[in-house]
Amino acid sequence: MSVTTHPSLPTPAALDHAPVLAQVTRGGVVESVHRASVAVTAADGSVELELGSATDPVFPRSSNKPIQALAMVRHGLDLAPHHLALVCASHSGEDFHLRAVREILDGAGLSVADLRNTPDYPIDDEARLAWIRAGHEKQSLAQNCSGKHSGMLATCATNGWDHTAYLALDHPLQRACDETLAELAGEPVAATAVDGCGAPVMAISLAGLARAFGRVASAAPGTDEARVADAIRSHPEYLGGTRRDVTTFIRRTPGAIAKDGAEAVYAVGLADGRGIALKVADGGQRARTVILAAVLRRLGVESGALEALEDAPVLGHGEPVGSVVAVGI
């Protein structure tokens, strides 16, 4: 697969000049800090809040998945809501996730042998241990992106596209994903690379990512965007998993959609059309939910998930001796 690379580009300001938005304390002493950038967009798409840089491109990684799923729906993908939520997912690899992947493929006349995503173990601790105890090796089915890939394959089957080359950047499916992301973000895709699962990953700004999520979350009933949003809201356990913070957030925040991404990206769409996107500069995951909770509090968003998002203890000998806390928000 050909990709666009820019090895000479400077480090984006969203990373290089990001402010400290989280501290890690141990015994009352600040032990570490995390720099991050945040963009909040209003219902009209304008930037309402910017911490760090909202305009430099970053790779949203799996936070792009709901927009990629929208591209598939626009090109004929017609699935039950729980299956569509799984197409938006970085699933935990629990039994119900893997069963649903098989169902999507079966419905398209395909099988797990057609999956081209990188073989891996389930990402959920309990599911991974159960998988290994059962004697299974790494498989594409168990990898967290198999829901997206099953949707991609089903979209190819619907359109009569070559399903053996669906990861190629110039494939009609990937062109559709690029175009849909650019449209929803309100800006062109800045660069394209290969994601961990093998599919193309498109770079946009945090403002663009927030704008896209706000538009999907507030879409008019009956639209393709609303289909995607409703699937996420009604089946958040398929988007994440039984023990995932993104599932808890969606379930306890009326009208919201969200998607976590690798390298500490988080994107949220609110029912009123506002969008939130954040990126922790060092890619460390432990600060992302703490920062998100602080942003939600600043915006006055009502959510029963805030305390859970803020619960980030630092342990010493198995006991809490500090915590990850938001600052400067």
Buried (B, 14 or more C-beta within 10 A) or exposed (E): BEEEEEEEEEEBBBBEBBBEBBBBBBEEEEEBBBBBBBBBBBBEBEBBBBBBBBBBBBBBBBBBBBBBBBBBBBBEBEBBBBBBBBBBBBBBBBEBBBEBBBBBBEBBEBEBEBBBBBEBBBBBEBBBEBBEEEEBEBBBBBBBBBBBBBBBBBBBBBBEBEBEBBBBBEBBBBBBBBBBBBBBBBBBBBBBBBBBBBBBBBBBBBBBBBBBBBBBBBBEEEEBBBBBBBBBBEBBBBBBBEBBBBBBBBBBBEBBBBBBBBBBBBBBBBBEBBBBBBBBBBBBBBBBBBBBBBBBBBBEBEBEBBEBBBBBEBEEEEEEBBBBBBBEB
